[in-house]
Each structure stands twice: as C-alpha cells, then as structure tokens.
Amino acid sequence: MMGSRESVLVELYAFDVLSGGSRELVGQPWEQRRSVLEDLELDLKTDGLVRPVVYSADGVAMQQAGSKVGAEGTVSKQRRSTYRPGRS
C-alpha cells in the first residue's frame, strides 16, 4: 500500500550501555555502566526507551516469575563484570 502510513509502537529495552559521550565503558563494571544508563536524560514516553528493572534474586526464581507473567526471557549480569562481546 504505497502512500499509506501506519503507526507502529517500537520500544527499545536498554539493558546496558557501552559508551557515554566520548567515554568508553566496556572495561567498566556493569554497576558503573548501569549508572550511566540511569543518568541518561531521555523522555521515556516519547523516546520509546524502557530501562528494565534490576532485581537481585536467584536466576531460577526470576525465570519462573517471568514465565508466569509471559515474559520472553531474562537477562542476567554480574554486577562487577566487565563487558565481553558475544554470548556467554
């Protein structure tokens, strides 16, 4: 349908940030990278950015809780770990 426009809601789930301005954050622990993410001044209603809530809990319990509410999955990070590209 050429010429027609349809609005589509797009949301970005930001779990981590790897650079901030001119600062490279890859070598920083996740806690520091998350702090930078939290400090970003974005209007969550118009930018479509979702900062997932951080929980400190047993991974199995989190997956079970997520399944009960229909979550697609969970993301786990060690608070003091640095970023390593790829899946681990």
Secondary structure, DSSP 8 states (H G I E B T S, - for coil): -TT--------EE----SEETTEE-TTS-HHHHHHHHHH----HHHH-EE------S-HHHHHHHHHHTT-S------TT----SS--
